[in-house]
Amino acid sequence: MPHTAHALDTQAQTMVATAASSAPSVLNAQPWSFVTTPALVEVYAEPGSASIPTPSAARDVRLSCGAAVFNIRVALARLGRGARVSVLPDPENPLLVARVEVTGDAPDPDLDALYPWVADRRTNRFPFRDRALPAGVLALLHDAAAREGATLRLLDGEPEYQRILTLIRKATLVEEEPVREDRAARISDGAAPASIPVGNLGPVPRAAGPDVPPVRDLAEGLDLPGRGAAAFEPRPDLAVLETPGDDPAAWIAAGQALQRLLLEATGHGVAASFANQPLEDPDLREDVSSSAAHYGHPQMVLRLGYPRVRPPATPRRPLAEVHRRVEE
Ligand SMILES: Cc1cc2nc3c(=O)[nH]c(=O)nc-3n(C[C@H](O)[C@H](O)[C@H](O)COP(=O)(O)O)c2cc1C
């Protein structure tokens, strides 16, 4: 078949796959693979590479893949291409998360503008500055999620803020041992490609009186040399990303919304980490959503703020492991 003017050459396909694999993923498992041709990009869920023993594993894999789909849209816009996305296009193959067709339509300038932040974004588990985000910035992040069909519910009322904090703490207490052990095995002191290096964990949160900060210590209970301890900002902005539905398509939408708002945040100097532990337990997840001002199903709990430290990039699996190029 003759290639059209907007076909992707080898270099462009590599650029798109590299952007896709820069997406955040649950415990950096990178539970995905990408197939590219000059005319399209396919994203497959690879649950085997995650195999995280939590009830939320299937959801977390789709969220991660959704974030990768968003990066593909951004990379295509940077390449001057349009994109037509079909989510779960093949009922016979539920692991095919999305097919992104490259089109000759004008690229979306809003997506193109986000491209520089694809490589810059980091999950930041270090203390933030003790400074609330301005309303204008919060509105922008809310809008980013809304454009992907999700709601960023800011926990700005004191009772709701405290209620979610309590659920975060409770979740840490009820977590089962195999889950904790699996996480420990995913923390590395080197640069193992599908792990979280100790240098990305942030310091051990130092309790300020009775209040444990709402920062997730992924290495809780592990004695890792050289991590240090630090006091965290006393009251970070917390928000819950929610979707109207709660099926695989909704999780993929949530992943796209997550990545859109994280890239916007990065561009505005705002960092994020996650406190998802109550969403990994079905009962506690139910509790997160059962509030008066309830928009939908909770998908991510975010801690947002202005960073003090820029963490290093977390390693990625070699591109050849996750990307296959197919000539049409
Ligand atoms: C669905 C999902 C759930 C996550 N949950 C947590 C979490 O609860 N705590 C946390 O610190 N990071 C969490 N992360 C962040 C990942 O650990 C992070 O994306 C990964 O280690 C890669 O690092 P990077 O985001 O800096 O590229 C989550 C990411 C995704 C996509």
The ligand as an SDF file (V2000), in Angstrom:
LIG
                    3D

 31 33  0  0  0  0  0  0  0  0999 V2000
   -2.2610    3.5520   38.3020 C   0  0  0  0  0  0  0  0  0  0  0  0
   -1.0760    4.0940   39.0400 C   0  0  0  0  0  0  0  0  0  0  0  0
   -1.0170    3.9890   40.4250 C   0  0  0  0  0  0  0  0  0  0  0  0
    0.0680    4.5150   41.1380 C   0  0  0  0  0  0  0  0  0  0  0  0
    0.0690    4.4530   42.5120 N   0  0  0  0  0  0  0  0  0  0  0  0
    1.0690    5.0390   43.2030 C   0  0  0  0  0  0  0  0  0  0  0  0
    1.0230    5.1240   44.6250 C   0  0  0  0  0  0  0  0  0  0  0  0
    0.0550    4.7290   45.2640 O   0  0  0  0  0  0  0  0  0  0  0  0
    2.0590    5.7110   45.2700 N   0  0  0  0  0  0  0  0  0  0  0  0
    3.1230    6.2200   44.6000 C   0  0  0  0  0  0  0  0  0  0  0  0
    4.0280    6.7270   45.2430 O   0  0  0  0  0  0  0  0  0  0  0  0
    3.1900    6.1880   43.2400 N   0  0  0  0  0  0  0  0  0  0  0  0
    2.1840    5.6130   42.5430 C   0  0  0  0  0  0  0  0  0  0  0  0
    2.2140    5.6220   41.1560 N   0  0  0  0  0  0  0  0  0  0  0  0
    3.3690    6.2250   40.4570 C   0  0  0  0  0  0  0  0  0  0  0  0
    4.3180    5.1770   39.8950 C   0  0  0  0  0  0  0  0  0  0  0  0
    4.9910    4.5050   40.9300 O   0  0  0  0  0  0  0  0  0  0  0  0
    5.2910    5.8780   38.9320 C   0  0  0  0  0  0  0  0  0  0  0  0
    4.5660    6.3600   37.8400 O   0  0  0  0  0  0  0  0  0  0  0  0
    6.4020    4.9680   38.4340 C   0  0  0  0  0  0  0  0  0  0  0  0
    7.2350    4.5880   39.4790 O   0  0  0  0  0  0  0  0  0  0  0  0
    7.2440    5.6590   37.3330 C   0  0  0  0  0  0  0  0  0  0  0  0
    7.8450    6.8340   37.8190 O   0  0  0  0  0  0  0  0  0  0  0  0
    7.5710    8.2570   37.1670 P   0  0  0  0  0  0  0  0  0  0  0  0
    6.1040    8.5510   37.3490 O   0  0  0  0  0  0  0  0  0  0  0  0
    8.4350    9.2070   37.9450 O   0  0  0  0  0  0  0  0  0  0  0  0
    7.9270    8.1720   35.7200 O   0  0  0  0  0  0  0  0  0  0  0  0
    1.1380    5.1260   40.4350 C   0  0  0  0  0  0  0  0  0  0  0  0
    1.0650    5.2460   39.0260 C   0  0  0  0  0  0  0  0  0  0  0  0
   -0.0350    4.7500   38.3390 C   0  0  0  0  0  0  0  0  0  0  0  0
   -0.1210    4.9360   36.8460 C   0  0  0  0  0  0  0  0  0  0  0  0
  1  2  1  0
  2  3  1  0
  2 30  2  0
  3  4  2  0
  4  5  1  0
  4 28  1  0
  5  6  2  0
  6  7  1  0
  6 13  1  0
  7  8  2  0
  7  9  1  0
  9 10  1  0
 10 11  2  0
 10 12  1  0
 12 13  2  0
 13 14  1  0
 14 15  1  0
 14 28  1  0
 15 16  1  0
 16 17  1  0
 16 18  1  0
 18 19  1  0
 18 20  1  0
 20 21  1  0
 20 22  1  0
 22 23  1  0
 23 24  1  0
 24 25  2  0
 24 26  1  0
 24 27  1  0
 28 29  2  0
 29 30  1  0
 30 31  1  0
M  END
$$$$
